[in-house]
Amino acid sequence: MSLDSLKSALPDYAKDLKLNLGSVIGNSELPAQQLWGTVLATAIASRSAIVLRELEPEAKANLSPEAYTAAKSAAAVMAMNNVFYRTRHLLSDHEYGSLRAGLRMNVIGNPGVDKVDFELWSFAVSAINGCGMCLDSHEQVLRKAGVEREVVQEAFKIASVIQAVAVTLDAEAVLAE
């Protein structure tokens, strides 16, 4: 299936999601690698088998093998980092912030693709996972690299729509059982 198949799978009550899915992915002005890396990383982060199965083939077709692997790496490492740093931030005992993390995250330093693209994908995954510290950190790196706010917003628009589609389709699958 494809983006169109995913849109047609959405129920009538989610017409806004159909329209938004078409506009944020189908009409995106992001370069193909940034767009499809964001789509793949956020589809993984959505935890929806339906969404991932539908979007992965098109993402794979639009990404180099290196970018495909890097987008999956962004989703993987941010799944860990978002839990770790969100927890550290939410604890009222701020002494945890001074402790060494002791977690491997080498892929962030050497993702195999342009650092800006990897940061954008990590930012988008952090939007789905709700880690404010990670969002701020990745947004600052992106802005220092000269990435415009509109590009950053594109990433979290994609993340928000993919997450909403995932929630809706997964709920419909459960209700259909």
C-alpha positions in Angstrom: 0.0 0.0 0.0 0.9 3.6 -0.2 0.1 7.1 1.2 -3.2 7.0 -0.8 -4.1 3.6 0.7 -3.4 4.9 4.2 -5.6 7.9 3.5 -8.4 5.7 2.2 -8.2 3.5 5.3 -9.1 6.4 7.5 -12.8 6.5 8.6 -15.0 9.4 7.6 -14.9 11.0 11.0 -11.1 11.5 10.4 -11.5 13.5 7.2 -9.2 16.2 8.6 -6.4 13.6 9.1 -6.9 12.5 5.4 -6.4 16.0 4.3 -3.5 16.7 6.6 -1.7 13.5 5.6 -2.0 14.5 2.0 -0.7 18.0 2.7 2.1 17.4 5.2 3.6 14.5 3.2 2.2 14.9 -0.3 2.8 18.6 -0.6 5.8 19.0 1.7 8.5 21.4 0.5 11.2 19.5 2.5 13.9 17.8 0.4 13.1 14.1 -0.2 15.6 12.8 2.3 14.4 15.1 5.1 10.8 14.3 4.3 11.0 10.6 4.0 13.4 10.2 6.9 11.0 12.1 9.1 8.1 10.0 7.8 10.0 6.7 8.5 11.3 7.7 11.9 7.9 9.0 13.1 6.1 6.0 11.7 8.3 3.8 13.8 7.9 6.1 16.8 4.1 5.9 16.4 4.3 2.2 17.3 1.6 1.4 14.8 2.2 -1.7 12.6 -0.5 -0.5 10.2 1.2 2.9 9.7 4.7 1.5 9.5 3.7 -1.1 7.0 2.0 1.5 4.8 4.7 4.2 4.8 7.9 2.1 5.0 8.0 1.0 1.3 7.6 4.5 0.0 10.2 5.8 2.5 12.6 3.1 1.5 12.1 3.9 -2.2 12.8 7.6 -1.5 15.9 7.2 0.8 19.4 6.0 0.2 20.3 2.9 2.1 22.3 5.0 4.5 19.5 7.5 5.1 17.0 4.6 5.5 19.2 3.1 8.2 19.9 6.5 9.8 16.1 7.2 10.1 15.6 3.9 11.8 18.6 4.7 14.0 17.1 8.0 15.0 13.8 6.3 16.0 15.8 3.7 18.0 18.1 6.0 19.9 15.4 8.5 20.6 13.1 5.8 22.0 15.8 5.4 24.7 16.8 9.0 25.1 13.3 10.4 25.3 12.5 8.1 28.2 15.8 8.7 29.9 15.9 12.5 29.6 12.1 13.0 30.1 12.3 11.1 33.3 15.4 12.9 34.5 13.7 16.2 33.7 10.4 15.2 35.5 12.0 14.1 38.7 11.9 16.7 41.4 15.3 15.6 42.6 17.5 17.6 40.2 20.7 15.8 41.4 19.9 13.1 38.8 20.8 15.7 36.2 24.4 15.8 37.5 24.8 12.0 37.2 26.6 10.5 34.2 24.0 9.0 31.8 26.2 6.0 31.0 24.1 5.2 27.9 25.6 4.5 24.4 24.4 6.9 21.8 27.3 6.9 19.3 24.9 7.1 16.3 24.1 10.7 17.2 27.8 11.7 16.6 28.1 9.6 13.4 24.7 8.9 11.9 25.9 8.2 8.4 24.0 11.1 6.9 24.0 14.8 7.1 23.8 15.8 10.8 21.0 18.3 10.2 18.8 15.5 8.7 19.5 13.2 11.6 18.7 16.0 14.1 15.5 16.8 12.3 14.4 13.1 12.5 15.4 13.0 16.2 13.4 16.1 16.9 10.3 14.7 15.2 10.6 11.4 17.2 11.0 13.5 20.3 7.7 15.3 19.5 5.9 12.0 19.4 7.5 10.8 22.6 7.0 14.0 24.4 10.4 14.8 25.7 10.7 18.5 26.3 14.5 18.4 27.0 15.1 16.5 23.8 12.9 18.8 21.8 14.7 21.9 23.1 18.1 20.3 22.5 17.5 19.2 18.9 15.7 22.4 18.0 18.7 24.5 19.3 21.1 22.3 17.2 18.9 22.7 14.1 18.5 26.5 14.6 22.3 26.9 15.1 22.9 25.0 11.9 20.7 27.6 10.1 17.5 25.6 9.8 14.5 27.9 9.6 11.6 27.6 12.1 9.3 26.6 9.2 11.4 23.5 8.5 11.4 22.6 12.2 7.6 23.1 12.3 7.3 20.9 9.2 8.9 18.1 11.1 6.5 18.3 14.1 3.5 18.7 11.7 4.5 15.4 10.1 5.0 13.8 13.5 1.6 15.1 14.8 -0.3 13.8 11.7 1.4 10.5 11.6 0.7 10.0 15.3 -2.9 10.9 14.9 -3.3 8.6 11.9 -1.7 5.8 13.9 -4.0 6.3 16.9 -7.1 6.4 14.7 -6.3 3.4 12.6 -5.1 1.3 15.6 -8.4 2.2 17.4 -10.5 1.2 14.4 -8.6 -2.1 14.1 -9.4 -2.9 17.8 -13.0 -1.8 17.4 -13.4 -4.0 14.3 -12.4 -7.2 16.2 
